[in-house]
Amino acid sequence: MALTETALQLIKANHKLRSRLAIASGRTEYTIVRWVDNNDDNLTKAALLQVIREETGLTDQEILKEQAA
């Protein structure tokens, strides 16, 4: 799984969201930015998806996309 371009752009543009993701993951905001740049699958962990849902109002279908094998 990977995040959609819409979700990635919202994370890039929202400092509060990046901060909450850093806290939820126990990582730094710099790490979150790196994960966003690489569309890292760490961003698809349940706790982080919950934060993304709360901050953006997006549904899972708007947040997640299938990755090509």
C-alpha positions in Angstrom: 0.0 0.0 0.0 1.0 3.6 -0.6 -0.5 7.0 -0.1 -2.3 8.8 -2.9 -0.8 12.0 -4.3 -3.6 13.9 -2.7 -2.8 12.6 0.8 1.0 13.3 0.3 0.4 16.9 -0.8 -1.9 17.5 2.2 0.8 16.2 4.5 3.5 18.3 2.9 1.3 21.4 3.3 0.2 20.9 6.9 2.7 21.4 9.7 0.3 20.3 12.4 -0.4 17.1 10.5 3.3 16.4 10.1 3.9 17.1 13.8 1.1 14.7 14.9 2.4 12.0 12.6 5.9 12.4 14.1 4.4 12.1 17.6 2.3 9.1 16.7 5.2 7.3 15.0 7.8 8.2 17.7 10.0 9.8 14.9 11.1 13.3 14.0 9.2 15.6 11.6 12.3 15.3 9.4 11.7 11.6 9.1 8.0 12.2 8.3 9.1 14.5 5.4 11.5 11.9 4.2 8.8 9.2 4.3 6.4 11.5 2.4 9.1 12.2 -0.3 9.6 8.4 -0.7 5.9 7.5 -0.2 7.2 5.1 2.5 4.8 2.3 3.6 5.5 3.3 7.2 2.9 6.0 6.5 0.3 3.3 6.0 0.5 2.1 9.6 -2.9 2.1 11.4 -2.0 4.8 14.0 -0.7 7.2 11.2 -3.7 6.5 9.0 -6.0 7.5 11.9 -4.1 10.8 12.3 -4.3 11.5 8.6 -8.1 10.8 8.6 -8.6 13.1 11.6 -6.6 16.0 10.2 -7.7 15.8 6.6 -11.2 14.4 6.6 -10.2 12.0 3.8 -11.6 8.5 3.6 -9.3 5.4 3.3 -10.1 5.3 -0.4 -8.8 8.9 -0.8 -5.7 8.2 1.3 -4.5 4.7 0.1 -3.7 3.3 -3.3 -2.5 -0.1 -4.3 1.1 -0.3 -5.4 2.1 -2.1 -8.6 4.0 -5.3 -7.8 
